[in-house]
């Protein structure tokens, strides 16, 4: 299955679950950076196989944030996927929370696999999205439903 097709299946699942954006981080339930194949949903969805990165998919767009270790590799692996690369850490590059605030309307819901994000990560996101009218929703593993 091609990346664009995977993203469309995810978007269909998002619609069924009442979420407007889906967050996929490179972690497992233990917050490891180097994860077993079962937890490599970001790599499977995007085609980017680096160990660090965050994929955010809305109903219209998708973006991937990764650090300088992977800027060149990510650009190559994302080519033609429809996923925009955000080179985290470079001047002027917005965070995924800032991007969500730009892309989503008040009342939008950002979903994520509740077994994968730490409480501190969720709290940081809530603080970053404060005042935007965007809420977070812990869901099951939507990616696993299409993988």
N, C-alpha and C positions, 0 to 999 in steps of 0.2 A: 504494500500500500504506500503510495506517495505521501509526502509531508502535507500537501494541500488537502488531500483526501482525509488524512488523519485529523487535521485541524477542523475540517467540516464535521466529521463525526463527533469530535469533542464539542463543537458548537451546538450540535443537535442535543447532546446530553446536557449541556449547560441550560438550554432552553427548557428542557423537560424538568430540570431541577431548580428553575427560577433564579439562575445566576447570570449576570451580565459579563463577568470576566472570571477567568480561572487562573490561579497561580500555581506554578509548578517549580519547586525549588529542587536543587540537587542534594537531597538528604534522604535519610531513612528514619525510622522511628527513634533511633539512638542519636540522631543529629550528626552522623558520620558524613564526611565529604566524599570518601571513596566508598561507594555503595555496591552491594551485590546486584546482579542483573535484575532481580525482581523489582528493585527500587529505582531503576534507571528510566523512568517514564519521561523525564525531560529530554533525554537523549533520543529515545524512541520517537517521541512526538516531533522534535525539531530537526533531527539529523545531526545536531551538534553534540559531539562525544567527549568534550572536555569534562574534567571533574567538577568544575565550578561554573554555575550559571543559574539564572532565574528566567523562566519563560512565563510571559503573561499573555493570555489569549482573550481578546474581547470578541464580540459577535462580528466585528468588522476587521479588526487588525490583530497583529501579534508582534511582540517584541521580545528580544532576548538580551539580558544584561550579563556581561561577563568581564572579568578583570584582565589586566594587561598580559597575563600569561597566555591568553587565548584569543586576542584580538584578530590576529592574522588567520589562525585556524578557523575561528568561528565565521569569519567573512567567507572563507572558502566553503565551509560545510553548510552554511545557510543560503548560499547562492541559489536563486531560483525558487526558494521555498515560500516566499511571501512573508517571511519573518524579518523584521527590521532589527539590525544589530545596534545595540547601545554599548559603547565602549566605556564601561564603568571606570571611574577614576580620572577620566580626562576632563579638562576644563570645559564647562558648558554642557556636559552630558547630564541629562536629567535622570533621576532615580525612577524606579518602576512605580513608586508611590506617587511621585509628581506626574508621571505619565498617566496613571489611572485617573488622577484628578482632572487632567486635561481631556481625556478621552470619554469619561463617563459622566452622566448627568446625575443630579441630585436624586436620591432614591435608588440608585444602582446598587447591586449586590456583587461583591467579589467572593467567589467560592474557593475553597482549598480543601485538601485532604486533611482532616483534623488529626489524623494519627501521625502526621509528618512535621507539623510546625510546632515549635516550642511556644510556651506561654509568653516568653519574653519577645519572641518574634511577632506574635499576634498583637501584643500590647504596643510594640513599636509601630506596627502598621496602623493600629487604631489611632495612635497619637498623630502620626503623619497625615492620616486622612481626616482628622478632626475638623469639623466645620464644613466639610465638603458634602455632607449628606449621603456619603457612600458608606455602606455597612459591610461587614465581613460575615461570612457564613461557613462554618465547618460542615463539610459534607463527607460522604464516603469517597472512595477512589473512583472518580469518574473516568480517569484515563484507563484504569484496569478494565472497565466495562467495554472499551473498544479495542484494547490491546489484545 
